[in-house]
Amino acid sequence: MSPRIVVADDDPDLLRLVSFTLQRRGHTVFEASAGDAALDLIRRELPNLAVLDVAMPEMTGLEVAQALSKDAQTSKIPIIMLSARGQATDVEAGRQSGATLYMVKPFVPQELALQVTQILSMGDPS
């Protein structure tokens, strides 16, 4: 069974790019365009990994990550946080929220795919 990944971003072009990149690598991708929808989707699908944009409507990616970390069922799901903000304080906020990796936009899609592969190869978190 292919790894299941939730991708959440309110930018439709970036959402399509990330989803397409990961699907080409054989991953099953579920999409959300807002933080609250991403949280619901993650809780329902229990993916192997989540890729979250920081700045989304309804809930930020940071808030989604914090909510996931407080739930025993989702606390071990690795999270890659995507953001246009790359200051040290932003990266630290991402880590504090529970993100496994913080990537600054713009990023190379192939690099994201490699990071996903590397994180998934660390083993099933459940």
C-alpha positions, 0 to 999 in steps of 0.5 A: 500500500502506498504511503498516504499524505495529506497536503494542505495549502490555500494556494491552489497552484502550490497545492496542485504542484505538491500533490502532483509531485508526491503522486508521481512518487507513488504516494496517495495524496489527500488535499485540503485548502484550509487548516480546519479542513486539513485537521478533519482530513488528518483525523479521518484518514490518519495519513503517514505524513502531513504537509502543511502551509503555515498561513491558511484560513480558519486555522494556521498550519502551526495550529493544526500541528499543535492540535495533532500533537495533543491527540494520541491518535495523531501525535506521531504523524510527521509534519512538514511545514511550508512557509514563506517566512524563513526567519529563525523565530519562524522556524523555531515556531514551526518546531515548537508546534510539532513539525518534523521539518520546516521548509521555506518557500519557494522550494524545489519540489524534488527536494520536498519529495526527497524529504518526504521519502527520507521521513517516511523511511524512518519507519511507521510512527504508529 
